Amino acid sequence: MGSAGPGLRRPWLALWALGAAAASLCAQAQIAVRNQGYMPYSDEPINYRSEDVSDPVAQLQKQLDAGATSLSWDADQGYLKSVLKLLHVPVDSQTLVFSKTSFQYPKITPDHPRALYYNDDVYVGKVHDGKAIELVSFDARQGAIFYLLDERRVDKPVFQRAELDCTQCHIAAGTRGIPGVLLRSVYATADGTLLPGTSSYITDQDSPLAERWGGWYVSGKAGDPALTMANARVAQADVAAARVVTDATAHKLVPFDPPPFKDSDYLFPGSDAVALLVLAHQTQMHNLITLTNYKTRIALYDLGKQFADPDAVRRQFERPAEQLLRYLLFANAAPLAGLGAQQALTASPFARDFAARGRRDSQGRSLRDFDLVQRIFRYPCSYLIYSDAFDAIPAPAKDYVYHRLLQILTGQDQSEDFARLSAQDRRAVLQILLETKAGLPAEWQDYAHANHLLSYRGTKS
């Protein structure tokens, strides 16, 4: 990592703790290293290293193996366009990060930032003139599965599962201790190197705007360095003059005016502000779903052991389930005032496409509708409640989440923790879920019947 210092010489990622799984990119076809040393959760009952996964990349690889589809390569973007198309990842989800925080860090600079794309289940990273496309693909049961795709043109390209150095990179405090994904905000120098001696921040929906997007480009008003850390580098003169570098020294950020990268080098112009806001929510929502899944499976496994304490076992999954519930409802989400909501929505094809994919109730409302004036979404409940990963949470924890969710949405729980949820918000979310979410427990259906509310009776599409 050059001048980044000993604490930053490892191949840290700004997003998804993905890159170190690749290790050395050698001349042979095998570029991803697996089964390298100790891997948490590799034993019973999780068996993380199992090949029994059905995430979107694994499913695509099966289609490639069967000859049912193929990847196309072009001289400008390698396999990227084809990968995004086959995995149904929208090009307009593009965001750009210029900090050297990937295992391909030598290729990342402010004039050639790394491009990131995603949908509800897959994250894709592309480095200009890089050796590999980086992917994180979510399996409903096992959570984040990491892959690399060699960028060299071959007859039969293969997505290679990557696991090297997992405990240091994929499994950390920023991912809540499970194989997961994350956004980082850092103090970056003029060449994108992380400044030693300064903080980095894990960005989620609760993060203050002032701590977001260091080392990232952000298009539009949301990218104003007066509001966030975006589109700017640390002032080298101030750092050089300081005996000890602190966050206060580094926070004298110098804007890139204009940002030095060329839109023509990328599939889409700019780095979408709305896509970044959604990404901040989605990454940690994915981690909390996986954490609740893992902890529940471990608790049930422990329950089968002699002398297990049922109450202690129950607490093992109720704690993460309660965390999941609070995040699901945006209980502590940071306010977004000042970001220019109307401008951001008008300028964002991503926002329009994202909202258009929402399931809508009889009043036309969807959990994917945006607000952006004070909060991300108009109706404060995560759209990932519709995901296969949420449905795959084992019954004890999922039942707990559904029961607590009904208590809150019906006003039975009026605790301070959920004070931000107005009566109107609660009723709207309740009605939307009753009409659009399949598989709701019987107590939800009973409540809907008793209160003459419409209830969804079909099957999940």
N, C-alpha and C positions, 0 to 999 in steps of 0.2 A: 504493500500500500504506500510505498514511498515515504513521504514525510508525515504520514498519518500517525506515527508513533506506535509503540509496542502494543498498546491496547486496541489499536485499530488495524493491525496488520492482517488480521484474519479477513476472509472474504465475506464480510457482513453484507446483508441485503437491505435496501430501503423498503422492499416489499416482498412479503411471503417467505423470508428466510430460505430462499430457494437455492441460490447459486452454489453454495459450497457442496451441495450434493453431487456436483459434477466432478469436482477435484480436477485432476490434470486432463487437459484435452489432448489426447495423444494422436498419433498418425493412424492408429488402427480404427476400425469401425466402432469398437466398444469405447464410448466416451463417458458413460455413467458408471460409477463404482457402487456396487451393492455389497451387503453382508460384510461391512468393514467394521469390526469391533462390536462393542456393546450397543444395543439399540433398545431404549425403553419401550415398553409395551409389545415387545416381540414375543413374549410368552403368553400362556393362558391367563385370562380368558380373551385378551384382545387379539393376539397373533397378528400384529401389524404387518409383518413380512409375508403374510400369506398371499399367494397368487389369486386367491378367491376374491377378486374385486370386480366391480362392474361400473366403475366410474366412466365418464364420457370418453376419455382418452383410451382406456382399456377396450371399450366397445368399438371405438374407431379402429384400433389395432387389429381386432378380430376381423373386421370388415376388410382391412388391407390384406391380412393373411389369406382370407378366403377369395381374394380377387374381386370382391363386390364393389370396391371403389379404389381410387388411387390418388396420390398426392401429386400436384403439379409444381414444377420448379421454374422460377424465372430469374434472370440475371440480376435484377435490381433488389428483389426482396426474398430470394430463395424460396423456401416452402411456405412463407408466412401467409400469403393471401389464401392459399389452398387450405392451410391448417385452420384459419379463422372461418372460412366458409364451411368446411366439413364439421367443425365443432359448434357452428351457429353462434360464433362470437362476433358481435357487431364491431365494425371498423370504427364507428363513431364513438366507441367507448375509450378511444385512445387518450392516454395521459403520458406525460414525458417527465423523466427524472434524470437530472444531470449530475447528481452526486455519484462518486465512485463507490457504489455499494452493491456490487454484484461480483460474482467470481470472474466475470469478463471485464473487470474494472479498467484495464488499460485502454479499452476501446471506448469508454464512456467519458465524454467531455461536455462542457456547456454548448459547444457547437454541434455535437453529436450525442444528444441525450438518448437514454434507453426508452423504448416505447413499450407501453403496457396496455393490454386489452383484456376484457373479461365479460362473462355473462353470469348467470346465477350459480353456475357450477364449475366454471373453468377460468383460470387465469393464464395469460400468455405473455411472455417477455421476449423482446427482440432488441438485440444490440447491433448498432450499425457495424457492418463488416465483422460480425461476431462468428464464433465457431458453432454455436448451437442455439436453437430456440428453447426457451425455458418454459415449462408448463407445470401448473398445479391443478389437479383435477379431483373433484370431491366425490368420493364414494359414499353412498348413503349410510353405510355401516362403519366404515373405517376412517372416514374423514379425508384429510389432505393426502393425496398420493402425488409424488414428485416425479417428473419425467424430463428427459432431454431429447431433442431431435437434432441429429447432426445436420448442419446446414449444407454439407457437400452434396452435390448431385449424384445420386446412385439409382440403380434400377429398382431397388426395394427399400425405401426408407423405413426406419423402425423407431418408434417411440420407446426409449430405454428408461426403465424405472431407476431412479437414483436415490441412494440412501446414505452416502458417505458423510461422516461427521454430524449425524443427525442430532445428537444431544447438544451440540454446540450451536447449531444453526436452525433446525426446524423445531426443536423442542426447547423453549426458553420461556422466561417470564412474560415476554411480549406475546407469546402464543398461548398463554395460560397453562403452560406445562405439557401441552399435547402437540403432536405433529400438526402444525397449523400455518397460518398466514398472518402477515402484519404489514402495516405502513409505518415507516419511520420518517421523522422530520429531523434534519441535522443542520449543523453549521458547516457550510461548504466553502472552500476557497475558490480562487479564480479558475483553477483547473478541475474543480469538482471534488478535490480531496477533502475528506472530513478533517476538521480542525481539531487537533488533540487538545485535551483539557477542557472540552466543552460538552454540554449535555446533548443527548438526543432524546427525542420524544416519540412514544408510541402513539399514533394518531388513530382515534376512533370517534364515535359520535359525541362523546363526552368531552373531547379535547377543546380547550379554549382556542379561538381562531388565532390568537397571537402566537401559539406554539405549533401551528400547522404549516406543512408544505415547505420546510427548509430543504433545499436541494431539488426542488420541483419547479417546473414551469406551470403556470396557471393562466389561462386566457381570460380576458375581460376584467371587469372591475374586481372580481374576487381575487385576482392576482396582484392587487395593489400591495406593495411591501409595507405600506402604512397599516394595513389590516392583518397581514400574515407574514410569514417568512419566505413567501414564494418569490420567484423571479429575481433573486438577489444572491450575492456572495458576501462573505465577510470582508471588511476593509483591511487590506493587507498592511497599510501604513499604521493603523491603530494597533493591530496585532503585533507588528514588529517593535513598536514603541513600548509595549507593555512588558513588564518583567514577568508577570504571571498572567496567562491568558484565562479569562473568566467568561461566563456567558454575557456579562454586561459589556465586556470589551467586544466580544464577537457580534453582539446584537446591533452594532453600528453597521447595518447591512448596506451594501452598495447595489442599487438595481442594475440589472442588465437592460440597457435601453438603446435599441430594442434587443430582445433575446437573439443570440447569434446563430441559432440553428435555422435551417432552410425547410420550409414546409414541403418542398418538392422531394426531400429525402424520406418522407413518411407517407403512410397511406391516407392520412387525414390531416387537415391543417390544425395546428395548435394542440393544446392540452386542456381538455374540457373540464370546467369547474364543477358542473353538476355530476359528471362521472366521478370526479374525485370525492365529492361529498357522499355519494352513494357507496363508493369503495370503502371509505372510512367506516361506514356503518356495517357493510357486508362482511368485511374481513373478520372482525371480532364476533359478529353474529355466528359466522361459520365456526369459529373456535369454541364458542359457548355451547353450540349444539353438539359438537364433537366431545367436549369435556363432559357434558351431561350424559351422553351416550356411554363413554368410557367408564365414568364413575358408577353408573348404574350397573353396567355389566360386571364390573369388579365387585360391587356390593352384593349382587346376587350370587356371584361366585363364592364370596366370603361367607355368605349365609349358609352355604352347603357344608361349611367346615364345622368341625366339632367345637363347641364352646363359643360359637359366634354370638355376639350380643345383638339381637334384632334391632334395638333402638339405635345402637351405634351404626349398624349397617344402613338403616333408613336415613340417618343423618348424612351418610356418605353421598347419597344422590340428591337429597333435598336441598343441600347447600348450593350445588351448581345449578339445580333446577330453579331455585329462587333467583340466582344471578341471571340466568337465561330469561326468566320472566320479566325482570326489571329492564333488561336491555331490549327485549322484544317490544316493550311499551315506551321506550325512550325516556325512562323515568328521570335520568340525570343528563340528558342531552344538552349540549352547550347551545345558547342562543345564536342565531345567525344574522342578527340585525346588521345592516350596513353592507352586505355583500352584493346588493343590486339584484334582487330576485327577478324582476321583470326582464331586465337585460339578460341575465344568465339563462332564463328559460327561453327567451326569444332567440338567442344565439346558439342554442344547444339542440342539434338534431338528436343527440343521445337522449335528452330529456323527453322529447316527443316520442321516440321509438320505445323507450323504457315504459312510459306511461301507457302506451298503446297495447302493450302486452299484458296489462292487468286484467284480472277477473273482476267483472262489474256486477253489482247488485241491481235490483229492480229500479233503483233511483240513479243508476249510472255511476256510482261511486266505486273507487278501487283503492286498495292499499298502496298502489304505485303512483297515485296522484301526488304531485309536488305542492309544497307550500313555499319554502325558501325565504319567506319573510322573517319568521322567527324560528322555524324548525325545518327539517328536511322535507317531511311528508305532511300532507294535509290531515291524514288520519293516522294517529300515532300507534301503529302496530306494524311490525316488520312483515314485508311480503314473503320472507323466507319461511313463514309459518306454512306456506303451501309446498315447501320443498320435500323431496323424498327423504332428505337427511332428517328433517324435523319429524316426519312420520315414522322414521326408523328408530327414534329414541325408544328404548325399552319401556314397557307399559307402566311400571311403578312411577317413573319420573315423568313420563308424558301425561299420565293421569293426574299427577300432582300439578303440573303446569296448567292443564286444562281447568282443573278445579279452582286454582288460585286465580286464573284469568277470568273465569266466570264471576267469582267473588268481586273482583275489581271492576269489571265492566258493568255489573248490575248495581254497583254502589254499596255492596255489603262491606267492602273494605274501603274505608275512608281515611286510612292512615296517611300521615304526612309524607311517607315515601312516594305516594302516588298523587300528591296534591296538585301537580301540574295538569292532571287529566281532568278536564271539565266534564260536567254531566253530559254535555252535548257530544264531546269527544268519545266518551265511554259508550253512549248509546249508538253512535254512528259505527264505531268499530264492531260492537256486538251485532248490529244488524247486518253489516257487510259479511262478517264471518258466518253468521247463521245461513246466509243465502249462498255463499260461495265456497265454503270450506267443507269438504266431504269428511266423513269419519268422526264428526263431533260426538262426544260421549252422550249417553242417554240423559244426563242431568241438563245438558244444554237444550236438547229437544223438548224435555219436559218444561223447561222455563219458557221456551218459545211458544209452546202450546198453551200454557197457562196465561201467557201475556199477549196472545193473539199476534205473534210475530211470524213473519214468513220464515220458512226453514228450508234449506237446500236438501233435497231428497235423492239426488242423482249420484253418479259415481265420478271420481276425480278424473279430469281430462288430462 
